[in-house]
Amino acid sequence: MNSADKEAEILTNATLLAGVLLKTDASEREAMLPKLKAFETEVKATQLEVHKNLKRLVILTVNAAIRYVTSGKQSDAKLTRRHGNEVAKEFSRLKRLAQRRGRD
């Protein structure tokens, strides 16, 4: 697995975990919080320029999910969803870009 694939996997898993946190009960959220914070550290360590915007969106998503777990505010849950949707759009854009480059 090359570094781009590994970074994409880290970004994907962090976003998915943030989304899962929104659907779990309070006790499971507290148990998953350390794992999400570990993903936050891994996301911040990603370095490829192609993932720059994606990294920013994932960090926003993860931070909103962490705030939701710690404060319980629904506004943070909404932000998590909104940023998660932006992450999905960015992944789609990168996928289309890679497909176009593959055809050329």
VOPAGU-2260 file (C-alpha; in pm, 1 decimal, decimal comma):
REM VOPAGU-2260
SITE   aa  ch    i         X         Y         Z
SITE  MET   A    0       0,0       0,0       0,0
SITE  ASN   A    1     150,0     333,8    -100,9
SITE  SER   A    2     139,3     646,9     112,2
SITE  ALA   A    3    -151,5     801,5     -80,5
SITE  ASP   A    4    -365,1     492,5     -21,5
SITE  LYS   A    5    -269,7     483,0     344,9
SITE  GLU   A    6    -355,4     850,9     391,2
SITE  ALA   A    7    -686,9     804,7     210,7
SITE  GLU   A    8    -765,1     512,2     439,9
SITE  ILE   A    9    -686,7     719,2     751,4
SITE  LEU   A   10    -904,1    1006,2     628,0
SITE  THR   A   11   -1186,9     769,0     539,9
SITE  ASN   A   12   -1178,0     582,2     868,9
SITE  ALA   A   13   -1170,1     903,1    1073,3
SITE  THR   A   14   -1474,4    1035,9     888,7
SITE  LEU   A   15   -1662,1     707,8     921,6
SITE  LEU   A   16   -1592,1     687,0    1294,5
SITE  ALA   A   17   -1717,8    1044,0    1339,1
SITE  GLY   A   18   -2038,1     945,8    1160,3
SITE  VAL   A   19   -2080,7     630,3    1366,8
SITE  LEU   A   20   -2050,2     832,2    1686,2
SITE  LEU   A   21   -2362,9    1023,7    1591,5
SITE  LYS   A   22   -2568,0     705,2    1584,8
SITE  THR   A   23   -2446,0     536,7    1904,0
SITE  ASP   A   24   -2567,0     575,7    2260,3
SITE  ALA   A   25   -2382,5     788,8    2516,7
SITE  SER   A   26   -2183,5     505,9    2677,2
SITE  GLU   A   27   -2051,0     383,7    2342,1
SITE  ARG   A   28   -1961,8     740,5    2243,6
SITE  GLU   A   29   -1746,0     781,1    2551,5
SITE  ALA   A   30   -1572,7     450,6    2476,5
SITE  MET   A   31   -1503,4     551,6    2114,4
SITE  LEU   A   32   -1375,3     900,3    2198,7
SITE  PRO   A   33   -1010,5     795,8    2256,2
SITE  LYS   A   34   -1005,8     619,2    1919,6
SITE  LEU   A   35   -1143,5     928,7    1748,5
SITE  LYS   A   36    -879,5    1144,9    1915,8
SITE  ALA   A   37    -612,7     901,8    1793,2
SITE  PHE   A   38    -749,4     936,2    1439,8
SITE  GLU   A   39    -737,3    1314,2    1480,3
SITE  THR   A   40    -363,5    1288,2    1545,2
SITE  GLU   A   41    -314,7    1059,1    1245,5
SITE  VAL   A   42    -514,2    1292,3    1019,8
SITE  LYS   A   43    -300,9    1587,6    1123,2
SITE  ALA   A   44       9,5    1384,5    1033,9
SITE  THR   A   45     -98,8    1330,6     671,2
SITE  GLN   A   46     129,8    1517,1     434,0
SITE  LEU   A   47      35,5    1470,8      70,8
SITE  GLU   A   48     -59,0    1793,8    -103,1
SITE  VAL   A   49    -341,6    1625,7    -295,3
SITE  HIS   A   50    -518,5    1557,2      36,8
SITE  LYS   A   51    -478,9    1913,4     169,0
SITE  ASN   A   52    -845,7    2020,6     132,9
SITE  LEU   A   53    -969,7    1676,6     229,2
SITE  LYS   A   54    -752,9    1682,3     541,0
SITE  ARG   A   55    -902,4    2017,6     643,3
SITE  LEU   A   56   -1256,9    1887,1     600,9
SITE  VAL   A   57   -1182,2    1566,5     792,8
SITE  ILE   A   58   -1031,6    1763,9    1079,9
SITE  LEU   A   59   -1343,8    1982,4    1092,1
SITE  THR   A   60   -1560,5    1669,2    1095,3
SITE  VAL   A   61   -1359,9    1496,2    1367,2
SITE  ASN   A   62   -1341,4    1807,7    1583,7
SITE  ALA   A   63   -1717,3    1860,5    1559,6
SITE  ALA   A   64   -1774,7    1494,8    1654,7
SITE  ILE   A   65   -1542,3    1527,1    1954,6
SITE  ARG   A   66   -1726,0    1841,7    2067,2
SITE  TYR   A   67   -2058,0    1658,9    2025,0
SITE  VAL   A   68   -1941,9    1370,9    2244,2
SITE  THR   A   69   -1808,7    1602,0    2514,3
SITE  SER   A   70   -2088,2    1861,9    2513,3
SITE  GLY   A   71   -2386,0    1679,4    2365,2
SITE  LYS   A   72   -2490,8    1982,8    2159,4
SITE  GLN   A   73   -2702,5    1901,0    1858,0
SITE  SER   A   74   -2540,6    2185,7    1665,3
SITE  ASP   A   75   -2211,6    1993,9    1678,9
SITE  ALA   A   76   -2389,5    1684,8    1546,4
SITE  LYS   A   77   -2520,9    1892,2    1255,0
SITE  LEU   A   78   -2173,2    2026,4    1186,1
SITE  THR   A   79   -2035,6    1672,4    1190,5
SITE  ARG   A   80   -2291,3    1566,6     930,7
SITE  ARG   A   81   -2236,7    1875,0     716,6
SITE  HIS   A   82   -1859,5    1842,6     715,7
SITE  GLY   A   83   -1889,2    1466,7     657,9
SITE  ASN   A   84   -2095,9    1536,2     347,1
SITE  GLU   A   85   -1827,2    1776,0     226,2
SITE  VAL   A   86   -1566,2    1502,6     281,4
SITE  ALA   A   87   -1772,1    1266,0      66,5
SITE  LYS   A   88   -1792,6    1528,1    -209,7
SITE  GLU   A   89   -1417,5    1584,0    -197,4
SITE  PHE   A   90   -1349,1    1208,3    -214,9
SITE  SER   A   91   -1577,6    1191,1    -519,2
SITE  ARG   A   92   -1394,7    1480,0    -682,5
SITE  LEU   A   93   -1056,5    1315,6    -622,6
SITE  LYS   A   94   -1187,8     985,6    -758,8
SITE  ARG   A   95   -1311,8    1151,5   -1078,2
SITE  LEU   A   96    -980,5    1332,1   -1113,9
SITE  ALA   A   97    -788,5    1004,8   -1077,0
SITE  GLN   A   98   -1013,6     835,2   -1332,1
SITE  ARG   A   99    -956,7    1116,8   -1583,2
SITE  ARG   A  100    -580,8    1095,3   -1536,3
SITE  GLY   A  101    -600,1     718,2   -1579,6
SITE  ARG   A  102    -768,9     757,0   -1918,9
SITE  ASP   A  103    -513,5    1003,0   -2052,6
